[in-house]
Amino acid sequence: MRVLSSLRQLGAGLRVLLLLTAVLGVVYPLAVWGLSRIGVGSAEGSALRDGTGCVVGSARVGVDPQVATGAPDPFFHLRLDGDAAAGDPFTAGDPAAADADDLGPNNETLLAFVEARRQAVALRENVDPAVVPADAVTSSGSSVDPQISPAYADLQVPRVARVTGLPEDRVRALVTEHTEGRQWGFLGEERVDVPALNVALGLTAPSCTTP
């Protein structure tokens, strides 16, 4: 009698195990996998492609493009991702540089870094340091946001137009096309999608990932 009872319990346990394995180990993962690939913002890495279909980056991660010292600079640039402690106003544009300094607004090291960044941006854009917007000298929480303010984009338009040979009106039109409004109409601020804007200008890295 006890043997039969034990066998029934064992059989019930095996059935529950098989059922849960099928549901949680097969059905549920497949459902999540399928849902994650629905829509534009799917879980495929948000690949950013150029006009030929080559993957040139991620639409969600901002990697600041760099040029050799003294070389013509045709790119729109992102917010700073440098290290204030290192004192470098520009970094190599590597997402690995994304970090937080935890330095307060009165920290002398941070203030010196911000001023160095302001002077560097003003020199690059050939403008008075006083007109350099705040997001050009400060980082975001992640340090790899792909957007900048319209003011910072506007500051860069003359240089981009001059180096690329495009009319300023055309460059400004592209900036407008890649300007996103406030989320739901009231959250956040207007912002310019820099990676997509550089792609629209035909400015991408020489490497290409096959789609």
C-alpha positions in Angstrom: 0.0 0.0 0.0 2.8 2.3 0.9 4.6 1.4 -2.2 1.6 2.3 -4.4 1.2 5.6 -2.6 4.8 6.4 -3.0 4.6 5.6 -6.7 1.5 7.8 -7.1 3.3 10.7 -5.4 6.4 10.1 -7.5 4.3 10.0 -10.7 2.5 13.3 -9.7 5.8 14.9 -8.9 7.3 13.9 -12.3 4.2 15.2 -14.1 4.5 18.6 -12.3 8.2 18.7 -13.1 7.6 18.0 -16.8 4.8 20.6 -16.9 6.9 23.3 -15.2 9.9 22.4 -17.4 7.8 22.8 -20.5 6.1 26.0 -19.4 9.0 27.8 -17.7 11.9 26.2 -19.6 10.4 26.3 -23.2 7.1 28.2 -23.6 8.0 31.2 -21.4 11.5 31.8 -22.8 10.2 31.5 -26.3 7.4 34.0 -25.6 9.8 36.6 -24.1 12.2 36.1 -27.0 9.4 36.6 -29.5 8.0 39.7 -27.7 11.5 41.3 -27.4 11.8 41.3 -31.2 8.6 43.1 -31.9 8.8 46.7 -33.0 11.5 49.2 -33.8 13.1 49.2 -30.4 13.6 45.5 -30.3 16.3 43.6 -28.4 18.6 43.2 -31.4 21.0 45.8 -30.2 19.2 48.9 -31.7 21.6 48.7 -34.6 22.3 52.0 -36.5 22.8 51.4 -40.2 24.2 53.7 -42.9 22.8 54.1 -46.4 24.3 50.9 -47.5 22.9 48.8 -44.7 26.1 48.5 -42.8 25.9 48.5 -39.0 27.9 51.6 -37.9 26.9 51.7 -34.2 24.0 51.6 -31.8 21.1 54.0 -31.8 21.0 53.9 -28.0 24.7 54.4 -27.2 26.5 57.5 -28.0 30.2 57.1 -29.0 31.8 60.4 -29.7 33.6 60.4 -33.1 37.2 61.5 -33.0 39.7 62.9 -35.6 43.4 63.1 -35.6 44.9 66.2 -33.9 44.9 69.1 -36.4 42.8 67.2 -39.0 39.5 68.6 -40.4 36.6 67.7 -38.1 33.3 67.1 -39.9 31.4 65.4 -37.1 28.7 66.6 -34.7 30.0 65.7 -31.2 28.3 64.4 -28.2 28.4 65.4 -24.5 31.6 64.8 -22.7 32.6 61.4 -21.6 36.0 62.3 -20.2 37.4 61.7 -16.8 37.6 64.9 -14.7 40.3 63.4 -12.5 42.4 62.7 -15.5 42.0 66.3 -16.7 41.5 65.3 -20.4 38.7 67.4 -22.0 38.3 64.9 -24.8 38.5 61.2 -24.7 38.9 58.5 -27.4 35.1 58.0 -27.7 35.1 54.6 -26.2 31.9 53.6 -24.3 34.3 52.0 -21.7 35.1 55.5 -20.7 31.6 55.9 -19.3 31.9 56.3 -15.6 30.9 58.6 -12.8 33.4 60.9 -10.9 31.0 61.6 -7.9 32.5 65.1 -7.8 30.3 67.9 -6.4 29.7 71.3 -8.2 32.2 73.0 -5.9 35.0 70.5 -6.4 38.1 72.3 -7.7 39.1 69.4 -9.9 35.7 69.3 -11.6 35.5 73.0 -12.0 39.0 73.1 -13.7 37.9 70.2 -16.0 34.7 72.0 -17.0 36.7 75.2 -17.7 39.2 73.2 -19.8 36.4 71.6 -21.7 34.7 74.9 -22.3 37.9 76.4 -23.7 38.5 73.3 -25.9 35.0 73.4 -27.3 35.1 77.1 -27.9 38.5 76.7 -29.8 37.1 73.9 -31.9 33.9 75.8 -32.8 35.7 79.2 -33.1 33.3 80.9 -30.7 33.5 82.8 -27.4 33.6 80.4 -24.4 30.7 82.3 -22.9 28.3 80.9 -25.5 29.3 77.2 -25.0 26.1 75.5 -23.6 26.1 73.6 -20.4 25.7 70.1 -21.9 28.9 70.6 -23.9 30.9 70.7 -20.7 29.0 68.3 -18.5 28.2 64.6 -18.8 24.9 62.8 -18.4 24.3 60.1 -15.9 25.5 57.3 -18.3 28.1 59.4 -20.1 27.0 57.7 -23.4 23.7 59.4 -24.2 23.3 59.7 -28.0 21.6 63.1 -27.8 22.7 66.7 -27.2 20.7 69.9 -26.8 19.6 71.9 -29.9 21.9 74.7 -28.7 25.0 72.5 -28.7 24.1 71.2 -32.2 23.5 74.8 -33.4 27.0 75.7 -32.1 28.5 73.0 -34.3 26.6 73.7 -37.5 29.1 76.3 -39.0 32.1 74.0 -38.6 30.3 70.9 -39.9 29.1 72.9 -42.9 32.5 74.3 -43.6 34.4 71.0 -43.4 31.8 68.9 -45.3 31.2 71.6 -47.9 27.5 71.5 -47.4 25.4 74.7 -47.2 24.6 75.7 -43.6 20.9 75.7 -44.4 21.1 72.0 -45.5 23.0 71.1 -42.3 20.5 73.0 -40.1 17.6 71.2 -41.9 19.2 67.8 -41.1 19.6 68.9 -37.5 15.9 69.8 -37.4 15.0 66.4 -38.9 16.9 64.7 -36.1 15.6 66.8 -33.3 13.2 64.9 -31.0 10.6 66.7 -29.0 9.7 66.2 -25.3 8.6 62.8 -24.3 4.8 62.7 -24.3 4.9 66.4 -24.9 6.0 67.5 -21.4 8.8 65.3 -20.1 12.4 66.3 -20.6 13.7 68.7 -23.2 14.2 68.8 -27.0 17.3 66.8 -28.0 19.2 66.1 -31.2 20.1 62.5 -32.1 23.8 62.8 -32.9 24.7 59.3 -34.2 21.7 59.3 -36.6 22.6 62.9 -37.7 26.2 62.0 -38.5 24.9 59.0 -40.5 22.5 61.3 -42.4 25.5 63.5 -43.2 27.4 60.5 -44.6 29.8 60.6 -41.7 30.5 57.1 -40.3 33.4 55.1 -39.2 35.4 53.3 -42.0 34.6 49.9 -40.5 31.4 48.1 -41.5 29.5 45.2 -39.8 27.7 43.0 -42.2 23.9 43.1 -41.6 
